[in-house]
Amino acid sequence: GSPLIPLAIFFLLGAGITLSGLHAFQRQKEHLHAQTESEIGAIADLKVNQILRWRKDLLSARQIIAQNPIIKKRIYEFIRQPDAERNPSDIQIWMKALTTAYDFGDVLLADETGRVYLSMGVTTNQIGPYAQEQVQRALENNEVILTDFHRASHVSFVHLDLVAPLSTGMESDGRRAALLIRVDPQQFLFPL
């Protein structure tokens, strides 16, 4: 024999082992990619379902607020009283319960002029032009409004507002109010 035959066999075996290793590596890589893609898809589905459930809970809260005749009547009586005679303690307790139960950032009782009668929460007792416009719209159409995400100059975080008109049908004097709820997405959406 020729000394080239063992060398050729060695190179052929080496090439065969290398090709087999590359093929196995490629199959493993494809398997891991498919598995990761499947896991990410499952996580995305869970997150979408969480967001849908959060939105449904938020919209359920609006029904509880907007359709409560006792609190609507009490708020109507409250805003009709002169400033010196107002006793907001029962309304404030209710507003505090809302912020606690639903993790709302702020709850404000305001009218279409932008006047804030009461506020409960973490940021400010002011509403800006966009929020005032939403309060006006909610009162004009007697509908609950859920705004898009937005930023306001006096609120330090991006938020959305839930505006619930508190119409009793007794507003012959034209005085109407709405509950403006600032929802902080940091509490639920952004940690997702």
SVG drawing of the C-alpha trace seen along z (x, -y; Angstrom):
<svg xmlns="http://www.w3.org/2000/svg" viewBox="-86 -79 89 81">
<polyline fill="none" stroke="black" stroke-width="0.4" points="0.0,0.0 0.2,-3.5 0.5,-5.9 -2.2,-8.0 -5.0,-5.4 -5.0,-5.7 -4.8,-9.5 -7.7,-9.5 -9.7,-7.3 -8.9,-9.6 -10.1,-12.7 -13.2,-10.9 -14.1,-9.8 -13.3,-13.3 -15.5,-14.9 -18.3,-12.4 -18.2,-13.1 -18.1,-16.8 -21.1,-16.7 -23.0,-14.5 -22.3,-16.9 -23.4,-19.9 -26.6,-18.1 -27.3,-17.2 -26.6,-20.8 -28.9,-22.2 -31.7,-19.9 -31.2,-20.8 -31.2,-24.5 -34.4,-24.2 -36.0,-22.2 -35.0,-24.9 -36.2,-27.7 -39.6,-26.0 -39.9,-25.3 -39.0,-28.9 -41.4,-30.3 -44.1,-28.1 -43.4,-29.3 -43.3,-32.9 -46.7,-32.4 -48.2,-30.9 -46.9,-33.8 -48.3,-36.3 -51.7,-34.6 -51.6,-34.7 -50.8,-38.4 -53.5,-39.2 -56.0,-37.4 -54.8,-39.3 -55.2,-42.6 -58.7,-41.6 -59.7,-40.6 -58.3,-43.9 -60.2,-45.9 -63.4,-43.9 -62.9,-44.6 -62.4,-48.2 -65.5,-48.4 -67.4,-46.5 -66.3,-49.1 -67.8,-51.9 -71.1,-50.1 -71.0,-49.9 -70.2,-53.6 -72.5,-54.9 -75.5,-52.9 -75.5,-53.6 -78.6,-55.7 -77.8,-56.3 -74.4,-57.8 -75.6,-59.7 -78.3,-61.3 -75.9,-62.1 -73.4,-63.7 -76.2,-65.8 -77.2,-67.0 -73.6,-67.7 -72.7,-69.8 -75.9,-71.9 -75.0,-73.0 -73.1,-76.2 -69.4,-75.5 -69.6,-76.3 -72.4,-73.8 -70.8,-70.8 -70.0,-67.7 -68.1,-65.4 -67.1,-62.7 -69.4,-59.9 -68.5,-60.6 -64.8,-60.7 -65.1,-57.3 -66.8,-55.9 -64.1,-57.4 -61.3,-56.0 -63.0,-52.6 -62.9,-52.9 -59.2,-53.8 -58.4,-50.9 -60.6,-48.2 -59.6,-48.9 -56.1,-50.3 -57.1,-53.6 -54.5,-56.3 -56.9,-59.2 -60.7,-59.6 -62.0,-63.1 -65.5,-64.5 -65.7,-67.3 -68.1,-69.2 -68.0,-70.2 -66.4,-73.5 -63.3,-71.7 -64.2,-72.5 -63.0,-69.7 -65.3,-69.3 -63.5,-66.4 -60.4,-64.3 -58.9,-61.2 -55.6,-59.7 -52.0,-60.1 -51.4,-63.0 -53.4,-66.1 -56.8,-67.6 -56.7,-69.3 -58.0,-68.2 -56.5,-69.5 -58.2,-70.5 -58.3,-66.9 -59.9,-65.5 -62.4,-68.4 -63.3,-67.7 -64.0,-64.1 -66.1,-65.1 -68.2,-67.4 -68.6,-64.6 -69.6,-62.0 -72.2,-64.4 -73.6,-65.6 -74.0,-62.0 -74.7,-60.4 -72.2,-57.7 -69.2,-56.3 -65.9,-57.0 -62.6,-55.2 -59.9,-57.3 -56.8,-56.3 -53.4,-56.5 -52.3,-60.1 -50.1,-62.4 -51.2,-65.6 -49.0,-68.5 -50.1,-68.2 -50.0,-64.3 -46.5,-62.9 -47.4,-59.5 -49.0,-58.3 -52.5,-57.2 -56.0,-56.7 -59.2,-58.1 -62.5,-56.5 -65.2,-59.2 -68.6,-58.2 -71.4,-60.7 -73.4,-60.8 -76.7,-62.0 -79.8,-61.5 -82.4,-63.0 -83.0,-65.7 -80.6,-68.2 -83.1,-70.9 -80.6,-73.6 -78.1,-72.3 -75.6,-71.2 -74.1,-67.9 -71.0,-66.1 -68.9,-63.2 -66.4,-60.9 -63.1,-61.0 -60.9,-58.1 -57.2,-58.2 -55.9,-54.7 -52.2,-54.2 -51.0,-51.5 -47.9,-50.9 -50.2,-49.1 -51.3,-46.5 -50.2,-46.8 -46.6,-47.8 -45.4,-45.1 -46.6,-42.6"/>
</svg>
